[in-house]
Amino acid sequence: MSLDQVRSIADAILYEGYLLYPYRASSHKNRSRWQFGVLGPPNATAASFGEQPGMETQCLLAPRPGPAAVTVHLRFLQLQVREVRSTGVDGVERPVDQLTVDGVPVLSWDEAVEREVVLAAVPLGDPTDTVHEVPGGEDSEPVTDARGAVVGRIVRRRLPLAFRIRTRTVVDDGFVRLSVAVRNEHPEQAATKDAAIRASLIGAHLLLRSHDAEFVSLLEPPAGAAAAAGRCRQSRCWPVLAGPKGTTDVLLGAPIILYDHPEVAEQSPGALFDSTEIDEILTLRVMTMTEAEKAEARATDPRAREIIDRCDGMSPAGLQQLHGLLRDPYRPEPAAPVEPAADVRDVEPAAFDTAGAPWWDPAADASARPESDAVVIDGLRVAKGSLVRVHPSRRADAQDLFFAGQVARVTAVLSDVDGGTHVALVLVDDPASDLHDWYGRYFYFAPDELTPLTVQETARHREENRS
């Protein structure tokens, strides 16, 4: 399979968080960018807030007969400082935040350059350890007005980058566990935030392509690989199968947690960068910007200009496309291409008897009383106010990783229309737990993900929190 088929996903990861709505250099949101996949310089001081220098992913392969190998693609962004200089009447150039030329702003800004390093056909056997360098540089271009007079200059500067890629393999239950580690090797100290990010690998992620071997899903491993999959360890890089469903020769190691065979929604016309925001909502927000705000966004970054122009030129039909398509959730996925699933947007949902009360009124289902309902877990009654220990097992949300072992207070016990039970919680040690109560925003877990504290444990825990 060609890697071009998965580059749309890889590019979305590369630029996720690159620039945030409202896409203007002056917005506070864009003074702290580069949210994901940042490998900082190893000699960064605490004052620089530099990110950790390394990441590592471990994955499983099922070898076929023959000399199995893996091609490693490391992709990242190299920061490029765009400095605008204004030419004074004395002919001296001076750095400025903004230069207005014929009514059009030209802004200083931090851009980025795409980089990709390829280790071709690394054998699944001997370990490898290679150091790579990406050169720095400086480019400049004059800024001229409508008369052709030079009024300034744009200077773009990049620091050189150095990094190490290590691979090693271990045989585990008949499978090959491959480890790929990347580490920033920038030799100089970074004492400020700007210095640290300029010496970082940004949006770093891996694309691995196998030769004479198949990658094994770590999210849904086959029965024979479950134990070996459980022994794989990840550090700031999570592997998932990539490409069309059913293919096993490409793996994506991403700085965010994804599912196997991730896809860009077919309704999405282009990147928006803004930390997984919903396309329709973000497009509508761009449309509400003033012309002055749009002009600043266009001057901030060429990619911001593309977003503004695309949203401005979107037709009503294109905007409607962003609204998505509701498909029948009970229709099974076809094994082979068939007619598209029926559009059920105009189909009325099945009604239920509400005894004349509006569906949104609690009186529509008087049998449900979340504040007093209870569920029995491990022989103990759990209701509002009970203390429980959380053991997430559904893999429903990345945040679940941080809830494991935490003590939480039950705020309600709820039932859904399918007969399932859900327990609403707030973490006892969360400083914002009172705000969650006030807003009515809780975390929801199934009963089998909770262990109720005994009477003695509850009393001890409450006593400790008082002291």
C-alpha positions as CSV (number, residue, x, y, z in Angstrom):
1,M,0.0,0.0,0.0
2,S,1.2,3.5,-0.8
3,L,1.9,5.8,2.1
4,D,0.1,8.5,0.3
5,Q,-3.1,6.9,1.4
6,V,-2.3,7.7,5.1
7,R,-0.6,11.0,4.7
8,S,-3.8,12.9,5.1
9,I,-4.1,11.6,8.6
10,A,-0.4,12.1,9.2
11,D,-0.6,15.7,8.0
12,A,-3.5,16.3,10.3
13,I,-1.4,15.2,13.2
14,L,1.6,17.2,12.0
15,Y,-0.4,20.4,12.0
16,E,-2.8,19.7,14.9
17,G,-2.6,22.8,17.2
18,Y,-0.3,24.6,14.7
19,L,-2.5,27.7,14.8
20,L,-5.7,28.3,16.8
21,Y,-8.9,30.2,16.0
22,P,-9.1,33.2,15.5
23,Y,-5.8,32.5,13.6
24,R,-4.4,35.9,14.5
25,A,-0.9,36.6,15.8
26,S,-2.4,39.0,18.3
27,S,-4.7,36.5,19.9
28,H,-3.7,35.2,23.4
29,K,-4.4,31.6,22.3
30,N,-1.6,31.8,19.7
31,R,1.1,32.9,22.1
32,S,1.5,29.3,23.3
33,R,1.4,27.0,20.3
34,W,2.7,23.6,19.3
35,Q,0.6,21.5,21.6
36,F,1.4,18.0,20.4
37,G,4.4,15.9,19.6
38,V,7.1,18.4,20.8
39,L,10.5,16.9,21.4
40,G,12.4,19.6,23.3
41,P,16.1,20.1,23.6
42,P,17.7,18.0,26.3
43,N,19.6,20.9,27.9
44,A,16.6,23.2,28.3
45,T,16.4,25.0,31.7
46,A,13.4,24.8,33.9
47,A,12.6,28.5,33.0
48,S,12.3,27.5,29.3
49,F,9.3,25.2,29.9
50,G,10.9,22.8,27.3
51,E,9.2,19.6,26.5
52,Q,10.8,16.2,27.2
53,P,13.4,15.3,24.5
54,G,12.3,11.8,23.6
55,M,9.4,9.6,22.6
56,E,9.2,5.8,22.0
57,T,6.7,3.4,20.6
58,Q,6.5,-0.4,20.8
59,C,4.5,-2.5,18.4
60,L,4.0,-6.1,17.4
61,L,4.7,-7.7,14.0
62,A,3.8,-11.2,12.8
63,P,6.7,-12.1,10.4
64,R,6.1,-14.0,7.2
65,P,8.7,-16.3,5.5
66,G,11.6,-14.2,4.3
67,P,13.8,-11.3,5.6
68,A,11.3,-9.1,7.4
69,A,12.1,-5.4,7.6
70,V,10.4,-2.1,8.4
71,T,10.9,1.3,6.8
72,V,10.7,4.1,9.4
73,H,9.5,7.6,8.5
74,L,10.0,10.3,11.1
75,R,8.0,13.4,10.3
76,F,8.1,16.7,12.2
77,L,8.1,20.5,11.8
78,Q,11.2,22.7,12.1
79,L,10.4,26.1,13.5
80,Q,11.2,29.0,11.2
81,V,11.2,32.6,12.6
82,R,9.8,35.1,10.2
83,E,11.1,38.5,11.2
84,V,9.8,41.6,9.4
85,R,12.3,44.5,9.1
86,S,11.3,48.1,8.2
87,T,13.6,50.3,6.2
88,G,13.9,53.7,7.8
89,V,14.5,57.0,6.1
90,D,18.2,56.5,7.0
91,G,18.2,53.3,5.1
92,V,18.7,51.2,8.2
93,E,16.5,48.1,8.6
94,R,15.0,47.6,12.1
95,P,12.9,44.6,13.3
96,V,9.2,45.4,13.8
97,D,6.1,43.4,14.8
98,Q,4.2,44.7,11.8
99,L,4.8,46.6,8.6
100,T,1.9,48.0,6.7
101,V,2.4,48.2,3.0
102,D,-0.2,49.8,0.8
103,G,-2.8,49.1,3.5
104,V,-1.9,45.5,3.8
105,P,-0.2,44.3,7.1
106,V,3.0,42.2,7.0
107,L,3.6,40.5,10.4
108,S,6.5,38.9,12.2
109,W,5.6,35.3,13.2
110,D,6.9,31.8,13.8
111,E,6.3,29.6,10.8
112,A,7.3,25.9,10.3
113,V,8.9,23.8,7.7
114,E,7.9,20.2,7.1
115,R,10.7,17.6,7.5
116,E,10.8,13.9,6.9
117,V,13.7,11.4,7.6
118,V,13.5,7.9,6.2
119,L,15.3,4.8,7.4
120,A,14.7,2.4,4.5
121,A,14.1,-1.4,5.1
122,V,15.5,-1.7,8.6
123,P,15.9,-5.5,9.2
124,L,13.9,-7.0,12.1
125,G,16.9,-8.4,13.9
126,D,20.0,-6.3,14.8
127,P,19.4,-3.0,16.7
128,T,20.1,0.2,14.9
129,D,21.3,3.6,16.3
130,T,21.6,6.5,13.9
131,V,22.1,10.3,14.4
132,H,20.6,12.7,11.9
133,E,20.9,16.4,11.4
134,V,18.6,19.0,9.7
135,P,20.5,22.1,8.8
136,G,19.6,25.6,9.9
137,G,19.6,28.5,7.6
138,E,18.6,32.1,6.8
139,D,16.6,33.4,3.8
140,S,15.5,36.9,3.0
141,E,13.2,38.7,0.6
142,P,12.6,42.4,0.0
143,V,9.2,44.0,0.7
144,T,8.2,46.5,-1.9
145,D,5.3,48.9,-2.2
146,A,3.0,49.5,-5.2
147,R,5.6,51.8,-6.8
148,G,8.3,49.1,-6.5
149,A,10.2,50.9,-3.7
150,V,11.8,48.6,-1.1
151,V,10.2,49.5,2.3
152,G,11.5,46.5,4.3
153,R,12.6,42.9,4.3
154,I,11.4,39.6,5.5
155,V,14.1,37.4,7.1
156,R,13.4,33.7,7.9
157,R,15.8,31.9,10.2
158,R,16.0,28.2,11.3
159,L,18.2,26.6,13.9
160,P,19.9,23.3,13.0
161,L,18.4,20.2,14.6
162,A,20.1,17.0,15.7
163,F,18.3,13.9,16.8
164,R,18.8,10.1,17.3
165,I,16.7,7.2,16.1
166,R,17.1,3.8,17.7
167,T,15.3,0.6,16.8
168,R,15.5,-2.8,18.6
169,T,13.5,-6.0,18.4
170,V,12.6,-8.8,20.9
171,V,10.8,-12.0,20.1
172,D,7.7,-12.4,22.3
173,D,5.3,-15.3,22.1
174,G,6.1,-15.9,18.5
175,F,5.7,-12.2,17.6
176,V,8.4,-9.5,17.1
177,R,8.2,-6.6,19.4
178,L,9.7,-3.6,17.6
179,S,10.8,-0.5,19.6
180,V,11.4,2.8,17.8
181,A,12.8,5.6,19.9
182,V,13.5,9.2,18.9
183,R,15.5,11.7,21.0
184,N,16.3,15.3,20.4
185,E,20.2,15.7,20.6
186,H,20.4,19.5,20.4
187,P,23.7,20.2,22.1
188,E,23.2,23.8,23.3
189,Q,21.4,25.0,26.4
190,A,18.0,26.6,25.9
191,A,17.3,29.2,28.6
192,T,14.1,30.7,27.4
193,K,10.8,29.4,26.0
194,D,11.5,30.8,22.6
195,A,14.9,29.2,22.5
196,A,13.5,25.8,23.6
197,I,10.8,25.6,20.9
198,R,13.2,26.8,18.2
199,A,15.4,23.8,19.0
200,S,12.5,21.3,19.1
201,L,11.1,18.7,16.8
202,I,7.4,19.8,16.5
203,G,4.4,17.5,15.7
204,A,6.8,14.5,15.7
205,H,5.2,11.2,14.7
206,L,6.2,8.0,13.0
207,L,5.0,6.1,9.9
208,L,6.2,2.5,9.8
209,R,5.8,0.3,6.7
210,S,6.4,-3.4,7.0
211,H,8.1,-5.7,4.5
212,D,7.3,-9.4,4.7
213,A,5.6,-8.9,8.0
214,E,2.2,-7.8,9.3
215,F,1.5,-5.3,12.2
216,V,-0.7,-6.6,14.9
217,S,-3.4,-4.3,16.4
218,L,-2.6,-3.4,20.0
219,L,-6.1,-2.1,20.6
220,E,-7.9,-5.3,19.5
221,P,-5.2,-8.0,19.3
222,P,-6.1,-11.5,18.3
223,A,-6.3,-14.0,21.2
224,G,-2.8,-15.4,20.6
225,A,-1.2,-11.9,20.7
226,A,-3.1,-10.4,23.6
227,A,-0.4,-11.2,26.2
228,A,2.4,-9.9,24.0
229,A,0.4,-6.8,23.2
230,G,-0.1,-6.1,26.9
231,R,3.7,-6.1,27.3
232,C,4.2,-3.3,24.8
233,R,5.0,0.1,26.4
234,Q,4.5,3.5,25.0
235,S,6.1,6.9,25.8
236,R,4.5,9.9,24.2
237,C,3.8,8.0,21.0
238,W,0.9,5.6,20.5
239,P,0.8,3.1,17.6
240,V,-2.4,2.3,15.6
241,L,-2.9,0.4,12.3
242,A,-3.2,2.9,9.5
243,G,-4.6,2.9,5.9
244,P,-7.8,1.2,4.7
245,K,-9.6,-1.2,7.1
246,G,-8.2,-4.7,6.7
247,T,-4.7,-3.6,5.8
248,T,-1.8,-4.4,8.2
249,D,1.3,-3.2,6.5
250,V,1.3,0.5,7.8
251,L,1.4,1.7,11.3
252,L,1.1,5.2,12.6
253,G,2.8,6.2,15.8
254,A,1.1,9.4,16.9
255,P,1.5,11.8,19.9
256,I,-2.2,11.6,20.4
257,I,-4.3,8.5,21.1
258,L,-6.2,7.4,18.0
259,Y,-8.2,4.3,17.0
260,D,-7.0,1.7,14.3
261,H,-7.4,2.9,10.7
262,P,-8.2,6.5,11.5
263,E,-9.8,8.6,8.8
264,V,-10.4,12.2,8.0
265,A,-14.2,12.7,7.7
266,E,-15.3,12.8,4.1
267,Q,-17.3,16.0,4.9
268,S,-14.2,17.9,6.0
269,P,-13.0,20.2,3.2
270,G,-9.6,21.0,4.7
271,A,-7.5,21.4,7.9
272,L,-8.5,23.9,10.7
273,F,-5.7,23.0,13.1
274,D,-7.6,24.0,16.2
275,S,-7.2,21.1,18.5
276,T,-9.9,18.8,17.2
277,E,-12.6,21.5,17.0
278,I,-15.8,20.6,15.1
279,D,-15.5,21.8,11.5
280,E,-19.0,23.2,11.2
281,I,-18.8,25.2,14.4
282,L,-15.3,26.5,13.6
283,T,-16.3,27.5,10.1
284,L,-19.3,29.4,11.3
285,R,-17.1,31.2,13.8
286,V,-14.6,32.2,11.1
287,M,-17.5,33.6,9.1
288,T,-18.4,35.9,12.0
289,M,-14.9,37.6,12.0
290,T,-14.7,41.2,10.9
291,E,-12.9,42.1,7.7
292,A,-10.1,43.6,9.8
293,E,-9.7,40.4,11.8
294,K,-9.6,38.3,8.7
295,A,-7.0,40.6,7.2
296,E,-4.8,40.1,10.2
297,A,-5.3,36.3,10.1
298,R,-4.3,36.3,6.4
299,A,-1.2,38.2,7.3
300,T,-0.3,35.9,10.2
301,D,0.4,32.7,8.2
302,P,-0.2,31.4,4.7
303,R,-2.1,28.4,6.1
304,A,-4.4,30.8,8.0
305,R,-5.0,32.6,4.8
306,E,-6.1,29.3,3.2
307,I,-8.6,28.7,6.0
308,I,-10.1,32.2,5.8
309,D,-10.4,32.1,2.0
310,R,-11.9,28.7,2.1
311,C,-14.5,29.7,4.7
312,D,-15.3,32.9,2.9
313,G,-15.8,31.1,-0.3
314,M,-17.9,28.2,1.1
315,S,-21.3,27.8,-0.6
316,P,-24.5,27.0,1.3
317,A,-24.3,23.5,0.0
318,G,-20.7,23.2,1.2
319,L,-21.7,24.4,4.7
320,Q,-24.6,21.9,4.7
321,Q,-22.1,19.2,3.9
322,L,-20.2,20.0,7.2
323,H,-23.4,19.2,9.1
324,G,-22.7,15.5,8.4
325,L,-24.9,12.7,7.7
326,L,-27.0,10.7,10.2
327,R,-26.8,7.0,9.4
328,D,-28.8,4.1,10.8
329,P,-26.7,2.9,13.8
330,Y,-28.3,-0.5,13.7
331,R,-27.4,-1.2,10.1
332,P,-24.4,-3.5,10.1
333,E,-21.2,-2.5,8.3
334,P,-21.1,-4.2,4.8
335,A,-18.3,-6.6,4.1
336,A,-18.0,-5.3,0.5
337,P,-18.9,-2.0,-1.1
338,V,-22.7,-1.5,-1.4
339,E,-25.1,1.3,-1.8
340,P,-24.5,4.2,0.7
341,A,-26.4,3.9,4.0
342,A,-29.8,5.5,3.9
343,D,-30.0,9.2,4.9
344,V,-32.4,9.1,7.8
345,R,-32.3,12.9,8.7
346,D,-36.0,13.3,7.9
347,V,-37.1,10.1,9.6
348,E,-39.0,10.6,12.8
349,P,-37.5,8.7,15.8
350,A,-39.5,6.1,17.5
351,A,-41.9,7.7,20.0
352,F,-42.4,6.7,23.6
353,D,-45.3,7.4,25.9
354,T,-44.6,10.5,28.1
355,A,-48.1,10.7,29.5
356,G,-48.6,14.1,27.9
357,A,-45.4,15.7,29.3
358,P,-42.8,17.2,26.9
359,W,-39.9,14.7,26.3
360,W,-37.5,17.1,27.9
361,D,-39.5,17.4,31.1
362,P,-38.3,15.1,34.0
363,A,-42.0,14.2,34.5
364,A,-41.8,12.4,31.1
365,D,-40.2,9.5,33.0
366,A,-41.1,9.8,36.7
367,S,-39.7,6.4,37.4
368,A,-36.1,7.8,37.0
369,R,-34.8,9.6,40.0
370,P,-31.0,10.0,39.5
371,E,-30.5,11.8,42.8
372,S,-32.0,8.9,44.8
373,D,-31.5,5.9,42.5
374,A,-28.9,3.4,43.5
375,V,-27.0,0.5,42.1
376,V,-25.5,-2.5,44.0
377,I,-21.7,-3.0,43.4
378,D,-19.8,-5.8,45.1
379,G,-22.8,-6.3,47.5
380,L,-22.7,-2.6,48.5
381,R,-25.4,0.0,47.7
382,V,-24.0,2.9,45.8
383,A,-26.0,6.1,45.4
384,K,-25.5,9.9,45.5
385,G,-22.8,10.7,48.1
386,S,-21.1,7.3,48.0
387,L,-17.3,7.2,47.7
388,V,-15.9,4.8,45.1
389,R,-12.5,4.0,43.6
390,V,-12.3,4.2,39.8
391,H,-10.9,1.4,37.6
392,P,-11.5,2.5,33.9
393,S,-11.7,-0.5,31.6
394,R,-13.7,0.7,28.6
395,R,-11.0,2.7,26.9
396,A,-13.6,5.2,26.1
397,D,-11.5,8.3,26.7
398,A,-7.8,9.2,27.0
399,Q,-8.6,10.9,30.3
400,D,-9.5,7.5,31.8
401,L,-5.8,6.8,32.1
402,F,-5.5,9.5,34.7
403,F,-8.6,8.4,36.7
404,A,-7.2,4.9,37.5
405,G,-7.1,4.3,41.2
406,Q,-8.6,7.7,42.1
407,V,-11.3,8.1,44.7
408,A,-14.5,9.8,43.5
409,R,-17.8,10.9,44.9
410,V,-21.0,9.7,43.3
411,T,-23.4,12.5,42.2
412,A,-26.1,10.5,40.5
413,V,-27.0,7.0,39.2
414,L,-28.7,7.1,35.8
415,S,-30.2,4.6,33.4
416,D,-30.4,4.9,29.6
417,V,-33.1,3.8,27.2
418,D,-31.3,0.5,26.5
419,G,-31.3,-0.5,30.2
420,G,-27.7,0.4,30.9
421,T,-26.6,2.0,34.2
422,H,-24.2,4.9,34.4
423,V,-22.7,6.4,37.5
424,A,-21.9,10.1,37.5
425,L,-18.8,11.1,39.5
426,V,-16.5,13.9,40.5
427,L,-13.0,13.2,41.7
428,V,-12.6,13.9,45.4
429,D,-9.1,15.4,45.0
430,D,-10.1,17.6,42.0
431,P,-9.8,21.2,43.1
432,A,-12.6,22.0,40.6
433,S,-15.1,19.4,41.9
434,D,-17.4,22.1,43.3
435,L,-17.4,23.8,39.8
436,H,-18.4,20.4,38.2
437,D,-21.2,20.2,40.7
438,W,-22.3,23.8,39.9
439,Y,-22.2,23.2,36.1
440,G,-23.6,19.7,36.3
441,R,-20.7,18.3,34.4
442,Y,-19.6,14.9,35.6
443,F,-17.6,11.9,34.6
444,Y,-19.6,8.8,33.8
445,F,-18.5,5.2,34.4
446,A,-20.2,1.8,34.3
447,P,-20.7,0.0,37.6
448,D,-18.1,-2.7,36.8
449,E,-15.5,0.1,36.6
450,L,-16.0,1.1,40.2
451,T,-15.2,-0.4,43.6
452,P,-17.2,1.1,46.5
453,L,-15.3,2.1,49.6
454,T,-16.3,0.3,52.8
455,V,-17.8,2.2,55.7
456,Q,-14.5,2.2,57.4
457,E,-12.6,3.4,54.3
458,T,-15.1,6.1,53.7
459,A,-14.9,7.4,57.2
460,R,-11.1,7.3,57.1
461,H,-11.0,9.1,53.8
462,R,-13.3,11.9,55.0
463,E,-11.3,12.3,58.1
464,E,-8.1,12.7,56.1
465,N,-9.6,15.3,53.9
466,R,-10.7,17.3,56.9
467,S,-7.3,17.3,58.5
